[in-house]
């Protein structure tokens, strides 16, 4: 019997304690990340379904020649702002609250999308000379999926868009770069677990581990101008500007900075400053930089939704919206 007590005392019971503690911590992290899901509206483009916020202005894709003046804000989950949308505290809502009824501000943000998707939306959207379009770029826009490759090949038939080698039709062995080794595949299987998420946020700040994170790989890619994805995104930015201007609307570009580590020494900002200068010098396209304004006005170094979700907090959306209003929209009057 003594060996049974020993086994229970030094193996089984500690294991149960650890599992129970992790369960409690996971439960707390899920509670910390809770938000009310806003109502969404699914719209299809070229057999792809997109879940936009169900708000006024979605008939912009119906070719109904809307007479109302409008500002379309296009981007990914940072623009969609699901965590804040229920309280009308996403970035486009803040802009609407500020400008009143002078123009209709339309939230065209969808989680996980990038310029390959934005080009399809823009090709279907109804704009006029009274309208403005703000395209918000983000770090992971440079990441391509197999679905993006299909979009790029189709779009390149009518637009001046660079087709990356991994997307070319003779490439039958497509492997997404976020799934091309065992560590990345393990991450993709476990990334929804909150305890794993918070552990990763700790590890990425340790230099010996940070190189293993794919996010560092794609962020650095913005300054590798010979990289296939970078050539594509530069051409995609040009294509978006061309589509908007052909519809007689005014095109604006910004990048949405990370809000999880707001600092003058953030190396991600240096990468973006270099890319912004590259676009300005080579194509004359101006990409606005909200980060200095965010640094100046941030109430804390981390302005994110929760301990595990690094999307901007509603307060961060408000600060970035103030920059967009003063330096992007009103600055062009």
N, C-alpha and C positions, 0 to 999 in steps of 0.2 A: 504493500500500500504506500510505503514511503516514496517509491519511485514515481507513483501516480501523482502524489501531492507535489513532488518536485517538478514533474512535467507540467502540471496545471499551473503551478506558481510561477514558473520561469519562462513558459512559452505560450500556453493557450490564453491565460488571463491577460498578460501584457498585450498579446495580439488583439484580443477582444477590446481592450481599453483603447488601443490605438485606432482601431476601426471605428469604434463608437465616437471617439473624439473627432476623427476626420468627418464622420457623418454630421456631427453637430456643427462643425466649422463650415462644411459644404452648405448646410441648411441656412446658416447665418449669411453666407455670401450670396446665396440665391435671394434671400430676403432683402439684403442690401441693394441688389440689382433689380428689384421689382419695379415695374412701371405699368401704367394702364395702356393697353394696346389701342392706338387710335384706329379709326375706320379707314380701310384701304380700298382702292379701286384698281382692278387689274385691266391693263390695256396691252394689246398685242401688237408687236412690230416684227414683220418678217418671221413669223412663227415663234417668236420669243415673248413670253409673258412678263410684264413688269407691274409691280404693286406700288402705285403712287399713293400718297395721301389723298383721301377723298375730300377734296376742297374745291371751291369755285375756281374755274379756269381750266379744268380738264378737257373741256370741249375745244381747247387749242389744237387738238389733233383731229378734229372733225371737219376741217376745211370749211368752217361755217362763217368765215370772214368776220370774226368778232370785231366789233367797232370799239370796244373799250380799250383804252391804252393799258399796256401791261409790261411788267418786268418779270421775266422767267429766270429763276435761279436753278441752275442745273448742276448736279453733282451726285455723290454717293451717299452713304449713310450719314456722313457728317452734315450734309445739307438736309436730308430727309428728317433727321432729328427725332426719330421715333420716341426716344425717352422723354422728350420735351414737348412733342407735338400735341399731346392731349391737353396740355395747359397753354397752347398757343405760344410756346416759348422757344420754338425752333428758330433758326436764323431768318428764313423768309417771313415768318410771322412777326418777328421783331421789326423787320423793315416795313411791313405793312402797317403795323401800329404807329410807326414814326411818320410815314408819308401820308397816312389817312387814305382818302378815296381818290387821290389824284391819279393813281394808277393801281391796277390789280397786280399784286405780287403772287406769282405762281410757284409753288414748291415742286420742282421737277427733280427731286432727289430719290434715288432708290439704292437700297443697301447692296453693296458688293459690285456695283457697276463702274464702268470706266469709259473713256472717250470712244471706244468702239460702239458702245451702246448710245452715247450721246449723239453721235453722228446720225444714227438711225432715227432718234427722236427729233433731231433738228430737221431732218429731211421731210418729216411728216407735219411739223408744227406750222401753224399759221401766224406769221408775223407781218407787221407793217412798219412804215417809216416812223411811227410814233412809239415803237416798242424798243425795249432793251433786253439783252440776254447776258446774264452773268454766268460764266463757266467756272466752277470751283474745282481746281485740280488737287490731288492728294498723293501722298507717297506711293501707295500701292497701285496707282493707275498704270504704272509701267509693267505690272504683272499681266501676262497673257494666258488665257485658257484656250482649250481646243475650240470652244464656242466662239471666242473672240476671233480666232483664226478664220473661221468660216465667215464671220462678219467682214473681216478685213479683205478677204479675197473677193467677196461680193462688192464691197464699197469701192475697191480699187478699179473696178470696171468703168466707173464713171467719175471717180475723184482721183486727184493726185495724191495717193496714199502709198507709202512705202510698205511693201509686204516683207516682214521678217522671214529669214530662212526657215525658222521652225514652223512657219505657217504656210509655206509654199506647197502647192498641190502635190508635188512629187515627194514630199516628206510624209511617209506613211507611218513613222514611228514617233508621233508626237507624245512627249512626256512633259507635263507641266513642271516648272522649276521648283514649285513648292511641294513636289511629290517625287523627287528624283533620287532620294536616298532613304535609308531605313529610319533615320532620325526624323526626317520630315514626314514619313508615312505614319510613324508612331504619334507624332504631334497631331496629325490630321484625325487620328482615331480618338484622341483624348482631349482635344482642345476645348470641348464644350464643358469639361469638368472644371468647376470654379476653383477648386484647390490647386489644380494643375495650372490654371491661368495665373493665380497669384504667385505660385512658385516660379513660373517663367519670368514674371516681371521682376522678381528678385535676381534671377540668374543673369538676365540680359545686362544688368548693371555691373556684372563682374567680368572684367576684360577677358579672362581665360575662357569664359563660356560664350561671350557675346558673338564671337565669330561663327558660332553654330546656328545662329538665328537667321532665317531667310529674310526677315524684314530689313536687316542690315545690308544684305546683298542687293535687294531691289532699291533701297534708298540710295546706295552708292551708285547704282546704275544711272541715275539722273545726270551724273557728271561724266559718264563713259560714253562719249559722243560717237564712238565707233560700234557700240553695242547695237544689236539688231532691234531690240525693243525701244531703245532711245531714238533711233532713226525713225521708227514707226510713230512714236508719240509726238515728235517734232512735226512730222507730216500731218498727223491727226489734228493737232492744234491749228495748223494752217488751214486744213480742210474745214474745220468748224467755223473759223472766222469767215471763210469764203461763203459757206452756206448761209450764215446769218446775214452777211452784207448783201448777198444776192436777193435776200428777202427784204432788203432795205431797212433792217433793224440795226441797232447799235450793239457791237460785240465788246464785252469786257471779259478779262481773265484775271482770276486771283488764285492763290494757292491757300488752302486751309491748313494752318500750322497745327502741329500736335499741341495738346494742352496738358499732357501728362508730366512734362518737365519743362516749365517755362523759365528760360534762363538765357542771359546774354551769351553764354558759352555753349549753347546747344549746337553740336556739330551738324545736325540736320538742317539748321537754318543756313549754314555756310554753303551746303550743297545746293539748296534752293536759290540762294543769291547768285551762285555761279550759273545755274540753269537760266534764271531770269535774264542775266546779262547776255548769255548765249542767244536767247530768243530775240532780245532787243537788237543785238549787233547783226545777226544774220537774217532776220526776217522782219524786223521792225515791229514785232508784236510785243506789246507791253503786258507783263503779268504783274499784277499788284501784290505787294508784300505786306500783309497785316501784322506780321510777327512783332515788329518794334512797338506798334500800338498796343498789342496784347500784353507785351512785357510791361509797358508803362502803366497799364490799367488793371492788370490782374490782381485779384485780392489774395492769391496764394500761388505757390510755385506749381501746384497741381490743381487743375480745374477740370476734373473728369466726372463722369456720371456716378461711378461706384468704385469700390476697391478693385474689382476685376474687369469692369468695362471701361475702356479708355476713350470712349466717345466723349465729346465736350459736354460739360455741364450746361444747364440752361443759362447760367450767368456768363459762361464763356461764349455761348451763342450770341448773347446780347452785346458783349464787347466787340466781337468780330462784326456783327451787324452794324454797329456804330461806325466802324471803319469803312465798311462797304457803302454806307449811306453818304458819308462825308467825302471819301477819297475816290469812290468809283462812280456812284450815281450822280450826286450833286456836283461833283467836280467836273462833270462833262456838260454842264448846262451852259 
